[in-house]
Amino acid sequence: MTKQINLECTYCHTLTPFNQFQGACPQCGEVIVEARYEMDKIDVKQWLADLRNRPPNLWRYHEVLPIYNVDDIVSLGEGGTPLIKSRALAASLGLKNLYIKDERQGPTGSFKDRQATVAISALKEMGIQEVVVASTGNVAIAYAAYAARVGIKVWAFFPRLTPNDKMREAALYGAEVIKTTGNYDQTKVLAAQFARAKGVFLDKGIKSVAAIEAMKTMAYEIAEQLGREFENRQRWRAPDWFLQGVSGGMGPIGVGKGFRELYDFGLIDKMPAFGIIQSTGCAPMVEAFERGQRVATPIEEAKTIIATLATGDPGRAYEILYDYVQHNGGYFISATDEEAFNAIRVLARHDGISVEPATGVTFAGLFKLVRQGIIKPDDVVVVNCSGHTLPVEKTILGEQWQKLVDLSDTQSMPALPPEEKLVAAIDTVDGQNKQIVVIEDNEAAARLMSRILEARDDCEVHLAHNGKAGINLINRIRPDLVITDLMMPDVDGFQVIEYIRSSDVLRHIPIVVVTAKELTVKEREMLKDQVDMLLQKGSFLDDEFVDNLIARLN
């Protein structure tokens, strides 16, 4: 008998056959739909018996996944990841039952492997040969790996904060890598425009049926695994809490659907509460929850260096999660980048598990929920360990493995010139003894920049610890490059820049601004045509940038 899959509109509840869906509800135009299967035709007792003889991967649940023919499955052995009981960390938190769903064990090292296997399998079944995806890293890596197995071409669009290691890995699998100068939300818009112009299938994230259905398999596995722990395999069990760090919210939305299906099956007797954790620097869901609002206000510019959690506009995803928490319990909470990095160290040193920053945010949120008494000592808690960063060896791909797309004209905040303009300015400097003035009132930062530049034998660095001394140095030596902070006592960096640009003999000098200050729109507009590069403290000192700067200075 042919498998029946319908898609139910989340707004008006109209049903549309999966293989006839055109991207939106035909009645009301809603784009978020949920897959519905003929659950009443599944003999649960027989199904459970069948599961015992199936491989421990997510396709063991294929009856409730959106694919008609199992021969079209594209798999790398994903799913079936361990549910690890924490010992030392749990004891330090006073928790009796803390479990870690170790999604690091997936083929490409993250829980996005689930999404990729279902999505690419569905694309194969539909005969689609190209797909466009916007990603902060893990999705594109997973899609590229699975697509490589069946010859599907992936166009991967990345926002500016995406680590080069993640883009490099996607490129290694054969994806066309396009890095933009915009944030994640802007990058999604560009990817959609590209897909329309090229006539290529666009992966829509939370709006993708395959994505949500893939994520629900975590719920199936967790309930089955906890059943072994607590119920002697006689029945499945839901945890009291499921925690995940979120950006767009796809993971817990899918997990919630999975637990709801299991509840309807009669395999679990309750729904878990959700702990939704975001980075403080990009927490539109948390801010809306704290205000008691069902609709989140978008954040224009993320202030976190954890790129995978930098979705400023969660849209309908927050409404779905908000409704879930209202009905089943839970909490939205945020953690700073510093708290996340500390949590990574704590987890590694207690339980021997090293995780990516997004998971660090999750554990930092766990610590807060325990301290605040929201999570109780006897609660059964499952934390999604969403992934582990595994960088690709830098020399494998050569030089031309990514394309850069400048989105500065579309940003609400004026964008400052990228690295290429600084390189071009430096390349025009002749001679073997390039004079560089560094103006920085923080002595440690000044020493660090000085060491970076003095690693070259053709640069001479002159330090000034305030703006006035910097201007005197500039007048005296007429440098080839000026690097300045903005926030300094008395004469600040803005005044230094204005002084240089107003002088007929100095205005040609390239200027690099290095600052920890969050700039206003007015300040960015003022700097737009005055400086050759803007760097945020804490982000400009990564090895990739330093290597690139030193290499190109040659």
C-alpha positions in Angstrom: 0.0 0.0 0.0 1.3 3.5 -0.9 2.4 5.5 2.0 0.1 8.6 2.6 1.7 11.8 3.8 -0.3 15.0 4.2 0.8 18.5 5.2 -1.4 20.3 7.7 -1.4 24.1 7.7 -0.5 25.4 11.2 -2.9 28.3 10.7 -6.1 27.0 9.0 -5.4 23.2 9.3 -6.0 22.6 5.6 -4.5 19.2 4.5 -2.4 19.0 1.3 -0.7 15.9 -0.1 3.0 16.1 0.5 3.8 15.4 -3.2 1.5 18.2 -4.3 2.7 20.9 -1.9 3.8 24.1 -3.6 5.5 25.9 -0.7 2.4 27.4 1.0 -1.0 26.5 2.2 -3.4 26.7 -0.9 -6.1 28.2 1.3 -4.5 30.8 3.5 -0.9 31.1 2.2 0.8 30.0 5.5 4.2 28.6 4.8 4.7 26.6 8.0 3.1 23.2 7.8 3.4 19.9 9.6 3.6 16.4 8.2 0.7 14.1 9.1 0.9 10.3 8.7 -1.7 7.6 8.9 -0.9 7.0 12.6 -4.1 5.0 13.1 -2.9 2.4 10.6 0.3 1.8 12.5 0.1 -1.2 14.8 2.2 0.2 17.6 2.9 -3.2 19.3 4.1 -4.7 16.0 6.1 -1.5 15.2 7.9 -1.7 18.5 8.7 -5.3 17.8 10.1 -4.4 14.4 12.3 -1.7 15.9 14.2 -4.2 17.9 15.5 -5.7 14.7 16.4 -2.5 12.9 19.8 -0.7 12.8 20.2 2.0 15.5 19.9 5.0 13.2 17.1 7.5 12.6 15.7 5.7 9.5 14.5 3.0 11.8 11.5 5.3 12.2 11.0 5.6 8.5 7.2 5.1 8.7 6.9 8.6 10.3 9.4 10.4 8.0 8.6 12.2 4.8 9.9 9.8 2.2 7.9 7.3 0.1 10.5 4.8 -1.0 13.2 3.6 1.4 15.5 3.0 -1.7 15.8 6.8 -2.0 17.3 7.1 1.5 20.7 8.9 1.5 22.5 7.9 4.7 25.9 8.1 6.4 24.8 6.2 9.5 23.3 9.2 11.3 21.1 9.0 14.4 21.3 6.6 17.2 23.6 8.9 19.1 24.5 8.0 22.7 22.5 9.3 25.7 25.2 9.8 28.2 24.5 10.0 31.9 26.5 12.8 33.5 28.3 11.9 36.8 30.6 14.6 38.1 28.8 17.6 36.5 25.4 16.3 37.7 26.8 15.8 41.2 28.2 19.3 41.3 24.8 20.7 40.2 22.9 18.5 42.6 21.0 16.7 39.8 20.3 13.0 40.1 19.5 12.4 36.4 21.3 14.6 34.0 21.7 13.1 30.5 23.6 14.4 27.5 22.3 13.6 24.0 25.7 13.4 22.2 25.0 14.7 18.7 28.7 15.2 18.2 28.8 11.5 17.1 27.0 12.3 13.8 28.9 11.9 10.5 29.8 15.6 10.3 29.8 16.2 14.0 26.5 18.0 14.6 22.7 17.3 15.0 22.2 18.9 11.6 23.2 15.5 10.1 19.6 14.5 10.9 18.2 17.4 8.9 20.6 16.7 6.0 19.8 13.0 5.6 16.1 13.6 5.5 16.3 16.7 3.3 18.7 15.3 0.8 16.8 12.0 0.6 13.6 13.9 -0.1 15.4 16.0 -2.8 16.7 12.8 -4.4 13.2 11.3 -4.4 11.9 14.5 -6.1 14.7 14.5 -8.7 16.1 17.8 -7.6 19.8 18.3 -8.7 20.7 21.6 -7.0 19.9 23.2 -3.7 20.6 26.6 -2.1 21.1 26.9 1.6 21.8 29.8 4.0 23.8 28.6 7.0 25.9 29.7 9.9 28.0 26.5 9.5 26.7 23.2 10.5 23.7 22.9 8.1 25.8 23.7 5.1 28.5 21.2 6.1 25.9 18.4 6.6 24.0 19.2 3.4 27.3 19.3 1.4 28.4 15.9 2.7 25.1 14.1 2.1 24.6 15.8 -1.3 28.0 14.7 -2.4 26.9 11.0 -2.1 24.2 11.5 -4.8 25.6 14.2 -7.0 23.4 17.1 -5.8 25.0 20.5 -6.1 24.9 22.7 -3.0 25.1 26.5 -3.0 26.0 27.5 0.5 25.6 31.1 1.6 27.3 32.1 4.9 27.1 35.4 7.0 30.2 37.3 7.8 30.8 35.9 11.3 30.9 32.3 10.2 34.3 30.7 11.2 36.5 30.0 8.2 36.9 26.4 9.4 33.2 25.7 8.9 33.1 27.2 5.4 36.3 25.3 4.5 34.7 22.0 5.5 31.6 22.7 3.3 33.9 23.5 0.4 35.8 20.3 1.0 32.6 18.3 0.3 32.2 20.2 -3.0 29.7 23.0 -2.0 29.9 26.4 -3.8 30.8 28.7 -0.8 29.5 32.2 -0.9 30.5 34.4 2.1 28.6 37.6 2.5 29.4 40.8 4.5 25.9 40.7 6.0 24.3 39.1 9.1 22.4 35.8 9.0 19.0 37.3 8.2 20.4 39.3 5.4 22.2 36.3 4.1 19.0 34.3 4.0 17.4 37.0 1.9 20.3 37.0 -0.5 20.2 33.2 -0.8 16.4 33.3 -1.6 17.0 35.9 -4.3 19.8 33.8 -5.8 17.6 30.7 -5.8 14.7 32.6 -7.5 17.0 34.1 -10.1 18.7 30.8 -10.9 15.5 28.7 -10.6 17.1 26.4 -8.0 15.4 24.8 -5.0 15.8 26.8 -1.8 16.0 25.1 1.6 13.8 27.1 3.9 15.0 26.0 7.3 12.1 25.9 9.8 9.7 26.2 6.8 11.1 22.9 5.5 9.0 19.9 6.3 12.1 17.6 6.1 14.0 19.7 8.6 11.3 19.5 11.3 10.6 15.9 10.7 14.3 15.1 11.0 14.7 16.8 14.3 11.8 14.9 15.8 13.8 11.7 15.6 15.8 13.0 18.6 12.6 12.8 20.7 12.0 9.2 19.5 15.6 8.2 20.4 15.6 10.0 23.8 12.3 8.4 24.8 13.4 5.0 23.7 16.8 5.4 25.5 15.2 6.6 28.7 12.9 3.7 28.6 15.9 1.4 28.8 17.2 3.4 31.8 14.1 3.7 33.8 11.4 1.3 32.5 13.4 -1.9 31.9 12.6 -1.6 28.2 8.9 -2.2 28.9 7.8 1.3 27.8 9.3 4.6 26.5 9.8 7.6 28.7 9.9 11.4 28.2 12.3 13.5 30.3 11.0 16.2 32.6 13.2 18.7 30.7 14.7 19.0 27.3 17.3 21.8 26.9 18.8 23.3 23.7 20.6 26.4 22.7 18.7 28.0 19.8 19.2 30.4 17.0 16.1 30.0 14.7 14.5 27.3 16.9 14.1 24.5 14.5 15.6 21.8 16.8 13.2 22.1 19.7 10.2 22.6 17.4 11.0 19.3 15.7 11.7 17.6 19.1 8.4 18.9 20.4 6.5 17.5 17.5 8.2 14.1 18.1 7.2 14.0 21.7 3.7 15.0 20.8 3.5 12.1 18.3 4.8 9.7 20.9 2.2 10.9 23.4 -0.5 10.4 20.8 0.9 6.9 20.1 0.5 6.2 23.9 4.2 5.5 24.2 4.9 8.3 26.7 2.6 9.6 29.4 3.7 13.3 29.5 5.3 16.1 27.5 8.6 17.5 28.7 9.2 21.1 29.6 11.6 23.0 27.3 14.6 25.0 28.3 15.3 27.4 25.4 18.6 29.1 25.8 19.9 31.9 23.6 23.1 34.0 23.6 22.6 37.2 25.4 24.0 39.1 22.4 21.2 37.8 20.2 18.2 36.8 22.3 15.0 38.0 20.7 13.0 35.0 22.0 14.2 35.5 25.6 13.5 39.2 25.5 10.0 38.6 24.2 9.3 35.9 26.8 10.4 38.1 29.6 8.0 40.8 28.4 5.2 38.2 28.2 4.9 38.7 24.4 4.0 36.0 21.9 5.7 37.8 19.1 9.4 38.6 19.2 10.9 41.9 18.1 13.8 41.3 15.6 17.3 42.3 16.6 19.1 44.1 13.8 22.7 43.3 14.8 23.8 40.4 16.8 26.3 41.1 19.6 27.7 37.6 20.0 30.7 35.9 18.5 28.9 32.6 18.5 27.8 32.8 14.9 25.6 29.7 15.0 23.2 31.4 17.4 23.0 34.7 15.6 19.5 34.7 14.1 18.0 38.1 14.8 14.5 37.5 13.6 13.0 34.1 14.7 9.6 34.9 13.1 6.9 32.3 13.6 9.4 29.9 15.3 9.2 31.8 18.5 5.4 31.8 18.5 5.4 28.0 18.1 7.9 27.6 21.0 6.1 30.1 23.2 2.9 28.2 22.7 4.7 24.9 23.6 6.1 26.4 26.8 2.7 27.8 27.8 1.0 24.4 27.3 3.8 22.1 28.6 6.0 24.2 30.8 9.5 25.5 30.3 11.6 28.6 30.3 13.5 30.9 28.0 16.8 32.2 29.3 20.0 33.7 28.0 23.7 33.3 28.7 26.6 35.5 27.7 29.5 34.4 25.5 31.8 34.4 28.5 29.4 32.2 30.5 29.2 29.8 27.5 33.0 29.5 27.2 33.2 28.9 31.0 30.5 26.2 30.7 32.5 24.5 28.0 35.5 24.3 30.3 33.4 23.0 33.2 31.8 20.3 31.1 35.1 19.1 29.6 36.8 19.0 33.0 33.9 17.2 34.8 32.6 14.8 32.2 35.3 14.7 29.5 33.0 16.1 26.8 34.3 18.9 24.6 31.5 20.9 22.8 31.0 23.7 20.4 30.0 27.2 21.7 26.3 26.8 20.9 26.3 23.8 23.3 28.2 25.9 25.8 25.3 28.3 25.8 23.0 25.5 26.5 25.0 24.3 29.6 25.4 27.9 30.8 21.6 28.1 30.7 21.3 24.8 32.6 23.5 26.2 35.4 21.2 29.2 35.7 18.0 27.2 35.7 19.3 24.9 38.4 20.6 27.8 40.5 17.2 29.6 40.2 15.4 26.5 41.4 13.4 26.1 38.1 15.0 22.7 37.4 14.6 20.5 40.5 17.1 17.9 41.9 14.9 15.0 41.0 14.1 16.1 37.5 15.2 14.0 34.6 17.0 16.4 32.3 18.3 15.9 28.8 20.6 18.4 27.2 21.2 18.4 23.4 24.9 18.4 22.9 24.4 19.8 19.4 27.8 19.5 18.0 31.6 19.6 18.1 33.7 21.9 16.0 36.2 19.8 13.9 38.2 22.2 11.7 39.4 21.1 8.3 43.2 21.2 7.6 43.8 24.6 6.1 46.1 23.6 3.3 43.8 21.0 1.7 41.7 23.4 -0.4 44.2 25.9 -1.7 43.3 29.6 -2.1 40.1 30.0 -4.2 37.6 28.1 -2.2 35.1 30.8 -1.4 33.4 33.8 -3.1 32.8 37.1 -1.2 29.5 39.0 -1.7 29.3 42.5 -0.3 25.9 43.3 1.2 26.9 46.7 2.6 24.3 48.5 0.5 21.5 46.5 2.0 22.4 46.8 5.7 20.4 49.0 8.0 23.7 50.1 9.5 26.3 51.4 7.1 28.9 48.8 6.5 32.6 49.6 6.8 35.1 48.5 4.1 36.2 44.9 4.4 39.7 43.5 4.7 40.4 43.7 0.9 40.5 47.5 1.0 43.1 47.5 3.7 45.2 45.0 1.8 44.9 47.1 -1.4 46.0 50.2 0.5 49.0 48.4 2.1 50.0 46.9 -1.2 50.5 50.3 -2.6 53.2 51.0 0.0 56.7 50.6 -1.4 59.9 49.9 0.5 61.1 47.4 3.0 60.7 49.5 6.1 57.0 50.2 6.6 56.3 52.6 9.4 53.2 51.8 11.5 51.7 53.9 14.3 49.6 52.1 16.9 47.5 54.3 19.1 46.0 52.3 22.0 45.5 53.2 25.6 45.3 49.6 26.7 48.9 48.5 27.1 48.2 44.8 26.8 46.3 45.2 23.5 49.0 47.6 22.2 51.7 45.0 23.0 49.8 42.2 21.3 49.2 44.2 18.1 52.9 45.3 18.2 54.0 41.6 18.4 51.8 40.6 15.5 53.3 43.3 13.3 56.9 43.0 14.4 56.8 39.4 13.5 57.6 40.7 10.1 61.1 42.1 9.3 59.8 44.9 7.1 57.6 46.7 9.6 58.6 49.2 12.3 56.0 49.8 14.9 55.6 53.0 17.0 53.3 53.0 20.0 51.3 55.8 21.5 49.1 55.4 24.5 46.7 58.3 23.9 45.4 60.4 21.0 47.5 63.4 21.6 50.8 61.4 21.6 49.6 59.6 18.5 49.0 62.8 16.6 52.5 63.9 17.5 54.0 60.6 16.3 52.1 60.8 13.0 53.3 64.3 12.4 56.9 63.3 13.2 57.3 60.1 11.2 54.6 60.3 8.5 53.7 56.6 8.8 52.5 54.2 6.1 49.6 52.9 8.3 47.8 54.1 11.4 46.0 51.6 13.8 43.9 53.4 16.4 41.4 52.7 19.2 38.4 54.9 19.4 37.7 55.2 23.1 40.6 57.1 24.8 40.8 59.9 27.3 41.3 63.5 26.2 41.9 63.2 22.4 39.9 60.1 21.3 40.2 58.1 18.1 37.5 60.0 16.3 39.5 63.2 16.7 42.7 61.4 15.5 40.9 60.3 12.4 39.5 63.7 11.7 42.9 65.3 12.2 44.5 62.9 9.6 41.8 63.3 7.0 41.8 67.1 7.3 45.5 67.4 6.6 46.7 67.7 3.0 49.9 65.9 3.9 48.4 63.1 6.0 45.0 62.2 4.5 46.4 59.5 2.2 47.5 57.3 5.2 45.4 54.2 5.6 43.6 53.9 8.9 42.5 50.8 10.8 40.2 51.2 13.7 40.3 48.6 16.5 37.6 49.1 19.1 35.4 47.3 21.7 32.8 50.1 21.4 29.4 49.3 19.9 29.0 52.0 17.3 25.8 53.9 16.8 24.4 54.4 13.3 25.7 58.0 13.3 29.2 56.9 14.3 29.3 54.2 11.6 28.2 56.7 9.0 30.8 59.1 10.1 33.5 56.4 9.8 32.2 54.9 6.6 34.4 57.0 4.2 37.2 57.8 6.7 38.7 54.4 7.6 40.0 51.5 5.6 39.0 48.8 8.1 37.1 48.3 11.3 37.8 45.5 13.7 36.0 44.6 16.9 38.3 43.7 19.8 38.2 40.0 20.5 37.4 39.1 16.9 40.4 40.4 15.0 43.0 38.4 16.7 42.1 34.9 15.3 44.9 32.9 13.7 43.3 33.0 10.3 43.2 36.8 10.1 46.7 37.2 11.5 48.1 34.7 9.1 46.3 36.4 6.2 47.4 39.9 7.2 51.0 38.9 7.6 51.0 37.0 4.3 49.5 39.9 2.4 51.7 42.5 3.9 54.5 40.8 2.0 
